[in-house]
Amino acid sequence: MKRQLFNSAAGIAIAAAFFSFGCSTPAANTGNQQSNKANTVANTATTPAPTSTPAAPGNELSSTSTPIDVYKAAHKMRQEKDVEGLKKIFAAEVIEFLTEIGKEEGRSVDDAIREMFSSPQAEKAEVRNEKITGDRATVEYLDRDGSWKTMDFVKEGGAWKISFPDMKLEADGKSANR
């Protein structure tokens, strides 16, 4: 299935969405901006306290205990242009995808990640509606245009990582946020 993703138009579309900041799709409109801010505050308040994990020197990732933690760390890493940090919070399938695309285009995974830095992002890492189902999760985040988008996560080795949407759920039409 992943090989098909690399060689398909869908793969190109996913790559384009990914470079705008990681595997995102528009989230369902759930009300006006005021209620969105209330949801953001409410979700932040109900998120369990993060469990700290050791971070490499210079790496701002202090926790991977929730998808929200990972999103916030990724947002900061993009601001700081931290290639190594981002590689640590991308799922294996994302790194594999960037490697395959890189081979075709003659560039490295690091080059692909650096390309993300030129794509604008929201000033603040605002998130809401964290949904965890087993080892898959989604979080809605506010993009630079004020629209809510959905980012996907997968749990690998006990840590949440930024991932692609579950293609099986997408094909079955069972993804709740899309």
Backbone hydrogen bonds, N-H to C=O, Kabsch-Sander energy under -0.5 kcal/mol:
donor,donor_aa,acceptor,acceptor_aa,energy
5,L,1,M,-1.9
6,F,2,K,-2.1
7,N,3,R,-1.2
8,S,5,L,-1.2
12,I,8,S,-1.5
13,A,9,A,-2.3
14,I,10,A,-2.7
15,A,11,G,-2.3
16,A,12,I,-2.3
17,A,13,A,-2.3
18,F,14,I,-2.9
19,F,15,A,-2.3
20,S,16,A,-0.8
20,S,17,A,-0.7
21,F,17,A,-0.7
21,F,18,F,-1.1
22,G,18,F,-4.2
25,T,150,T,-1.4
27,A,148,W,-2.9
30,T,28,A,-0.6
36,N,32,N,-2.0
37,K,33,Q,-2.1
38,A,34,Q,-1.8
39,N,35,S,-2.6
40,T,36,N,-2.5
41,V,37,K,-2.4
42,A,38,A,-2.9
43,N,39,N,-3.0
44,T,40,T,-2.1
45,A,41,V,-2.2
46,T,42,A,-1.6
47,T,43,N,-0.9
47,T,44,T,-0.5
52,S,50,P,-0.6
53,T,62,S,-2.1
59,N,56,A,-2.7
60,E,58,G,-0.6
62,S,60,E,-0.8
64,T,51,T,-0.5
70,V,66,T,-1.8
71,Y,67,P,-2.8
72,K,68,I,-2.6
73,A,69,D,-2.3
74,A,70,V,-2.8
75,H,71,Y,-2.6
76,K,72,K,-2.0
77,M,73,A,-2.7
78,R,74,A,-2.4
79,Q,75,H,-1.9
80,E,76,K,-2.2
81,K,78,R,-1.0
82,D,77,M,-2.6
83,V,81,K,-1.1
86,L,82,D,-2.1
87,K,83,V,-2.2
88,K,84,E,-1.3
89,I,85,G,-0.8
89,I,86,L,-0.9
90,F,86,L,-0.7
90,F,87,K,-0.6
91,A,162,I,-3.2
94,V,91,A,-0.8
95,I,91,A,-2.0
96,E,92,A,-2.7
97,F,93,E,-2.1
98,L,94,V,-2.8
99,T,95,I,-2.2
100,E,96,E,-2.5
101,I,97,F,-2.7
102,G,98,L,-2.2
103,K,99,T,-2.1
104,E,100,E,-1.6
105,E,101,I,-1.7
106,G,102,G,-1.3
107,R,102,G,-2.3
112,A,108,S,-2.0
113,I,109,V,-2.5
114,R,110,D,-2.7
115,E,111,D,-1.7
116,M,112,A,-0.8
116,M,113,I,-1.0
117,F,113,I,-0.7
117,F,114,R,-0.9
118,S,114,R,-0.5
118,S,115,E,-1.1
119,S,116,M,-1.6
126,E,124,K,-1.4
128,R,140,E,-2.3
131,K,138,T,-2.7
133,T,136,R,-3.0
136,R,133,T,-1.8
137,A,153,F,-2.0
138,T,131,K,-2.1
139,V,151,M,-1.9
140,E,128,R,-2.4
141,Y,149,K,-2.6
142,L,126,E,-2.2
143,D,141,Y,-0.6
143,D,147,S,-3.0
146,G,143,D,-2.0
149,K,141,Y,-2.8
150,T,25,T,-4.4
151,M,139,V,-2.8
152,D,23,C,-0.7
152,D,163,S,-0.6
153,F,137,A,-2.6
154,V,161,K,-2.3
155,K,135,D,-2.4
156,E,154,V,-0.6
156,E,159,A,-3.0
159,A,156,E,-1.9
160,W,64,T,-1.8
161,K,154,V,-2.3
162,I,89,I,-3.1
163,S,152,D,-2.6
167,M,165,P,-0.8
170,E,166,D,-2.4
171,A,167,M,-2.6
172,D,168,K,-2.2
173,G,169,L,-0.8
173,G,170,E,-0.7
174,K,169,L,-2.2
175,S,169,L,-0.7
178,R,175,S,-0.9
